[in-house]
Amino acid sequence: MSEDGRQGTDGEDRRRRTWSADQKQRIIAESFAPGASVAEVARRYGLNANMLFTWRRRGRRAGGGNDGEPAKIVPMRVVEAMPTAIGTAPGSMGRMEIVLVGGERIIVGPDVDATALARIIKALARR
């Protein structure tokens, strides 16, 4: 942590801290620990709890995992298309079938809203 000198309106010196990415990651991980309170972790480091919540939210948006854990990767395999005895049904072009770990199948067309589909898959994966 480094501090830049600032003078407040009351004449006292104020300090603006800057945190390295490693320091932020350690603090964020500590706030996700089981039983941890964001407010207590923030107070321990002299942070406003809102700033810690902002760091956590930005970490999730940037692709960091949730709950301080790395993102979970689902295994996938690509198979060659097998020739079928009957032709492809009309209207099935561009359809995609997603098979979840529990065996559930989701079949979507080419016009599916990717954001909505991602929310559905995430919700199903939590079950």
C-alpha positions in Angstrom: 0.0 0.0 0.0 1.3 3.5 -0.8 -0.1 6.8 0.3 -0.4 10.1 -1.5 -0.5 13.2 0.7 -3.7 15.3 0.5 -4.9 18.1 2.7 -8.5 18.0 3.8 -10.8 21.0 4.2 -10.2 21.0 8.0 -6.4 21.5 7.4 -5.5 17.9 8.4 -3.4 15.8 6.1 -5.5 13.1 4.4 -4.0 10.0 2.8 -5.3 8.2 -0.3 -4.1 4.7 -0.3 -3.4 2.7 -3.4 -3.5 -1.1 -3.2 -1.6 -3.5 -5.5 -3.6 -6.1 -7.4 -2.1 -8.8 -5.1 -3.1 -6.9 -1.9 -6.6 -6.5 -3.3 -6.9 -10.2 -4.2 -5.8 -11.2 -0.7 -8.3 -8.9 0.9 -11.1 -10.1 -1.4 -10.3 -13.7 -0.7 -10.3 -13.0 3.0 -13.8 -11.4 2.7 -15.1 -14.6 1.0 -13.8 -16.9 3.8 -16.6 -18.9 5.5 -18.0 -16.8 8.3 -16.2 -13.7 7.3 -17.9 -10.3 7.5 -17.1 -7.9 4.7 -17.4 -5.0 7.2 -14.9 -6.5 9.6 -12.4 -7.4 6.9 -12.7 -3.8 5.5 -12.3 -2.3 8.9 -9.2 -4.4 9.6 -7.5 -2.9 6.5 -8.8 0.6 7.0 -11.2 0.4 4.0 -14.8 1.4 3.6 -16.9 -1.7 3.2 -18.4 -0.3 0.0 -15.0 -0.2 -1.6 -14.4 -3.9 -0.7 -17.8 -4.7 -2.2 -16.9 -2.8 -5.4 -13.6 -4.8 -5.6 -15.5 -8.1 -5.2 -18.0 -7.1 -7.9 -15.3 -6.0 -10.3 -13.5 -9.3 -9.7 -16.6 -11.3 -10.7 -17.2 -9.2 -13.8 -13.6 -9.6 -14.9 -14.0 -13.4 -14.9 -12.8 -14.2 -11.5 -14.8 -17.0 -9.9 -17.5 -16.5 -7.4 -17.0 -16.8 -3.6 -13.3 -16.2 -4.1 -12.9 -19.5 -5.9 -11.7 -19.9 -9.5 -14.3 -20.4 -12.1 -15.4 -24.0 -12.6 -14.8 -25.5 -16.0 -17.2 -28.1 -17.4 -15.6 -30.9 -19.5 -16.7 -30.9 -23.1 -16.0 -33.1 -26.1 -16.7 -32.5 -29.7 -17.8 -35.5 -31.7 -17.9 -36.1 -35.4 -21.4 -35.9 -36.9 -22.7 -39.4 -37.6 -24.5 -40.0 -40.8 -28.1 -40.7 -40.2 -30.4 -43.0 -42.2 -33.1 -40.3 -42.2 -32.6 -36.7 -43.3 -32.4 -33.8 -41.0 -35.8 -32.6 -39.9 -36.8 -29.3 -41.4 -36.3 -26.4 -39.0 -33.6 -28.2 -37.0 -30.7 -26.4 -38.7 -28.7 -24.3 -36.3 -30.1 -26.0 -33.2 -27.8 -26.8 -30.4 -28.2 -29.4 -27.7 -26.5 -28.9 -24.3 -26.3 -31.9 -22.0 -25.7 -30.9 -18.3 -23.7 -33.0 -15.8 -27.0 -34.5 -14.3 -28.1 -35.6 -17.8 -30.6 -32.8 -18.4 -30.7 -31.7 -22.0 -31.4 -28.2 -23.2 -32.1 -27.7 -26.9 -32.0 -24.2 -28.3 -32.4 -22.6 -31.7 -30.1 -20.1 -33.4 -32.2 -17.2 -32.2 -31.6 -17.9 -28.5 -30.7 -15.0 -26.3 -27.1 -15.9 -25.1 -27.4 -13.9 -21.9 -30.7 -15.6 -20.9 -29.3 -19.0 -21.8 -26.2 -18.4 -19.6 -28.4 -17.4 -16.7 -30.5 -20.6 -17.1 -27.5 -22.9 -17.3 -25.9 -21.2 -14.2 -29.2 -21.6 -12.3 -29.4 -25.3 -13.3 -25.8 -25.9 -12.4 -26.4 -24.7 -8.8 -29.1 -27.4 -8.1 
